[in-house]
Amino acid sequence: MLPQFQMTGQATQDVSLQQNRVLRNTYMLLALSMVPTVAGALLGVQMNFSLFSGSPMVSFLVFLGIAFAFMWGIERTKESAMGVVLLLGFTFFMGLMLAGILRVALGFSNGGSLIATAAGGTGAIFITLAGIATVTKKDFSFIGKFLFIGLVVVILASLANIFFQIPALSLTVSAVTVLIFSGYILYDISQIVHGGETNYISATLKVYLDVYNIFVNLLNLLMILSGRRD
């Protein structure tokens, strides 16, 4: 019986090491992904890049097409170095997409402060929630269904607001989106910790989208609530 116990203990240790490796690699690749994101954002601002300069619905569909093409490619190649290349290409594209909201923010007299506050707030949210999911090792998979339902509602509300442009709805959507993707940080990190996600490229893609959406919507909230044009 002793060898069997030893084998079981060794298997448990191997699983734990694998989970820690995936988590460590996810954090490292997430940090690396911020480089092309910032580069894309700076280039987009300088070039006045805007994918949404034409029809809002057509532009939105084009964005979805490009984004899902990247994500499909990343999932197809996640077991190879090409997955990392496509992920970094995707984060550069998402950086370009930040140009629009960053230009709006920079139109405020306190725009630089708003962007810095949004970035700092996003970092604080991520560190806090990722720490909770990692240290407590609580399984947050039970919130997945609730988050998905909330995400669908937010997407529908966002599409409606493209046409109606209601400030109160924009404020509500941004606030709820920050809450939903904060929950997704708990969920996605918990999936890694408990072995539900074993590929660090896929894990990085999910966590990156969580962080990205929190930043965008937190910045939108700050612009609505405290943007100054004096």
C-alpha positions as CSV (number, residue, x, y, z in Angstrom):
1,M,0.0,0.0,0.0
2,L,2.9,2.4,0.7
3,P,4.0,2.6,-2.9
4,Q,0.4,3.4,-3.9
5,F,0.3,6.2,-1.4
6,Q,3.6,7.5,-2.7
7,M,2.4,7.4,-6.3
8,T,-0.8,9.3,-5.3
9,G,1.2,11.9,-3.5
10,Q,3.6,12.3,-6.4
11,A,0.7,12.7,-8.9
12,T,-0.9,15.3,-6.6
13,Q,2.4,17.2,-6.5
14,D,2.8,17.0,-10.3
15,V,-0.6,18.4,-10.8
16,S,0.1,21.2,-8.3
17,L,3.4,22.0,-10.1
18,Q,1.6,22.1,-13.5
19,Q,-1.0,24.5,-12.2
20,N,1.6,26.8,-10.7
21,R,3.5,26.7,-14.0
22,V,0.4,27.6,-16.0
23,L,-0.3,30.5,-13.5
24,R,3.2,31.8,-13.6
25,N,3.4,31.7,-17.4
26,T,0.0,33.3,-17.7
27,Y,1.1,36.3,-15.5
28,M,4.4,36.6,-17.5
29,L,2.7,36.5,-20.9
30,L,0.0,38.9,-19.6
31,A,2.7,41.4,-18.7
32,L,4.4,41.0,-22.1
33,S,1.0,41.5,-23.8
34,M,0.8,45.0,-22.4
35,V,3.8,46.1,-24.5
36,P,2.0,45.7,-27.9
37,T,-1.2,47.0,-26.4
38,V,0.5,50.3,-25.3
39,A,2.4,50.5,-28.7
40,G,-0.9,50.0,-30.6
41,A,-2.6,52.6,-28.5
42,L,0.1,55.2,-28.9
43,L,0.3,54.5,-32.7
44,G,-3.5,54.7,-32.9
45,V,-3.7,58.1,-31.1
46,Q,-0.9,59.5,-33.3
47,M,-2.5,58.3,-36.5
48,N,-6.0,59.2,-35.4
49,F,-7.0,55.6,-36.1
50,S,-10.7,54.9,-35.8
51,L,-12.5,51.8,-37.0
52,F,-15.8,53.3,-36.0
53,S,-15.7,56.4,-38.2
54,G,-18.4,55.0,-40.5
55,S,-21.6,53.1,-39.8
56,P,-21.6,52.0,-36.2
57,M,-23.1,48.6,-36.9
58,V,-20.9,47.8,-39.8
59,S,-17.8,49.0,-37.9
60,F,-18.9,46.8,-34.9
61,L,-19.3,43.8,-37.1
62,V,-15.9,44.4,-38.7
63,F,-14.3,44.7,-35.3
64,L,-16.0,41.4,-34.2
65,G,-14.8,39.7,-37.3
66,I,-11.2,40.7,-36.8
67,A,-11.3,39.9,-33.1
68,F,-12.9,36.5,-33.5
69,A,-10.5,35.6,-36.3
70,F,-7.5,36.4,-34.0
71,M,-9.1,34.4,-31.1
72,W,-9.9,31.5,-33.3
73,G,-6.3,31.5,-34.6
74,I,-4.9,31.7,-31.0
75,E,-7.0,28.7,-29.9
76,R,-5.9,26.7,-33.0
77,T,-2.2,27.3,-32.3
78,K,-2.2,27.5,-28.5
79,E,0.1,24.5,-28.2
80,S,2.9,26.2,-30.3
81,A,4.9,29.4,-30.4
82,M,2.6,30.7,-33.1
83,G,-0.1,31.0,-30.5
84,V,2.1,33.5,-28.6
85,V,2.7,35.5,-31.9
86,L,-1.0,35.7,-32.6
87,L,-1.8,36.7,-29.1
88,L,0.7,39.5,-29.2
89,G,-0.7,40.5,-32.6
90,F,-4.2,40.5,-31.1
91,T,-3.1,42.7,-28.2
92,F,-1.6,45.2,-30.7
93,F,-4.9,45.3,-32.5
94,M,-6.8,45.8,-29.3
95,G,-4.3,48.6,-28.5
96,L,-5.2,50.3,-31.8
97,M,-8.9,50.0,-30.8
98,L,-8.1,52.0,-27.6
99,A,-7.2,55.0,-29.7
100,G,-10.7,56.3,-29.9
101,I,-11.5,56.4,-26.2
102,L,-8.0,57.7,-25.4
103,R,-8.5,60.6,-27.8
104,V,-11.8,61.4,-26.2
105,A,-10.2,61.2,-22.7
106,L,-7.3,63.5,-23.8
107,G,-9.9,66.0,-25.0
108,F,-10.6,66.7,-21.3
109,S,-8.3,69.1,-19.4
110,N,-7.7,66.3,-16.9
111,G,-7.5,63.6,-19.5
112,G,-4.0,62.3,-18.6
113,S,-5.1,62.0,-15.0
114,L,-8.2,60.1,-16.0
115,I,-6.2,57.6,-18.0
116,A,-3.7,57.1,-15.3
117,T,-6.4,56.6,-12.7
118,A,-8.2,54.1,-14.9
119,A,-4.9,52.2,-15.4
120,G,-4.1,52.3,-11.7
121,G,-7.6,51.2,-10.8
122,T,-7.5,48.4,-13.2
123,G,-4.2,47.2,-11.8
124,A,-5.5,47.4,-8.3
125,I,-8.6,45.4,-9.2
126,F,-6.6,42.7,-11.0
127,I,-4.0,42.3,-8.2
128,T,-6.6,42.2,-5.5
129,L,-9.0,39.7,-7.2
130,A,-6.2,37.5,-8.7
131,G,-4.7,37.4,-5.2
132,I,-8.0,36.3,-3.6
133,A,-8.4,33.6,-6.2
134,T,-4.8,32.4,-5.8
135,V,-4.3,32.6,-2.1
136,T,-7.7,31.4,-0.8
137,K,-7.8,28.7,-3.5
138,K,-11.6,29.0,-3.4
139,D,-13.3,27.5,-6.4
140,F,-15.2,30.3,-8.1
141,S,-16.5,28.2,-11.0
142,F,-20.0,28.5,-9.6
143,I,-20.2,32.2,-10.7
144,G,-19.6,31.3,-14.4
145,K,-23.2,31.0,-15.4
146,F,-24.2,34.2,-13.7
147,L,-21.4,36.1,-15.3
148,F,-22.3,34.8,-18.8
149,I,-25.9,35.9,-18.4
150,G,-24.8,39.3,-17.2
151,L,-22.4,39.6,-20.1
152,V,-25.1,38.8,-22.7
153,V,-27.4,41.5,-21.1
154,V,-24.5,44.0,-21.2
155,I,-23.7,43.3,-24.9
156,L,-27.4,43.7,-25.8
157,A,-27.6,47.0,-23.9
158,S,-24.3,48.2,-25.5
159,L,-25.7,47.5,-29.0
160,A,-28.9,49.4,-28.1
161,N,-26.9,52.3,-26.9
162,I,-25.0,52.6,-30.2
163,F,-28.2,53.8,-31.7
164,F,-29.9,55.6,-28.8
165,Q,-26.8,57.3,-27.2
166,I,-28.4,57.6,-23.7
167,P,-25.8,58.9,-21.2
168,A,-27.5,57.1,-18.2
169,L,-27.5,53.8,-20.1
170,S,-23.8,54.3,-21.0
171,L,-23.0,54.9,-17.3
172,T,-24.9,51.9,-16.2
173,V,-23.4,49.6,-18.8
174,S,-19.9,50.6,-17.9
175,A,-20.5,50.2,-14.2
176,V,-22.0,46.7,-14.7
177,T,-19.3,45.7,-17.2
178,V,-16.6,46.6,-14.6
179,L,-18.4,44.3,-12.1
180,I,-18.8,41.5,-14.5
181,F,-15.2,41.4,-15.7
182,S,-14.0,41.8,-12.2
183,G,-16.0,38.6,-11.5
184,Y,-14.4,37.0,-14.6
185,I,-10.9,37.6,-13.1
186,L,-11.9,35.6,-10.1
187,Y,-13.4,32.9,-12.3
188,D,-10.5,32.7,-14.8
189,I,-7.7,32.7,-12.2
190,S,-9.7,30.1,-10.2
191,Q,-9.9,27.9,-13.3
192,I,-6.1,27.9,-13.6
193,V,-5.6,27.3,-9.8
194,H,-8.0,24.3,-9.9
195,G,-6.8,22.8,-13.1
196,G,-9.8,23.8,-15.3
197,E,-7.5,25.7,-17.6
198,T,-4.2,24.0,-18.5
199,N,-2.9,26.1,-21.4
200,Y,-1.3,29.4,-20.4
201,I,-1.9,31.0,-23.9
202,S,-5.6,30.4,-23.6
203,A,-5.6,31.5,-20.0
204,T,-3.7,34.7,-20.9
205,L,-6.2,35.5,-23.6
206,K,-9.1,35.3,-21.2
207,V,-7.5,37.3,-18.4
208,Y,-6.3,39.9,-20.9
209,L,-9.8,40.5,-22.1
210,D,-10.9,40.8,-18.5
211,V,-8.3,43.5,-17.8
212,Y,-8.9,45.3,-21.1
213,N,-12.7,45.6,-20.6
214,I,-12.2,46.8,-17.0
215,F,-9.8,49.5,-18.1
216,V,-12.1,50.7,-21.0
217,N,-15.2,50.9,-18.9
218,L,-13.5,52.3,-15.9
219,L,-12.1,55.1,-18.1
220,N,-15.6,55.7,-19.5
221,L,-17.0,56.0,-16.0
222,L,-14.3,58.4,-15.0
223,M,-14.9,60.6,-18.1
224,I,-18.6,60.7,-17.4
225,L,-18.3,61.4,-13.7
226,S,-15.2,63.6,-13.4
227,G,-14.1,64.7,-16.9
228,R,-13.4,68.5,-17.1
229,R,-13.4,70.5,-20.3
230,D,-12.2,73.9,-18.8
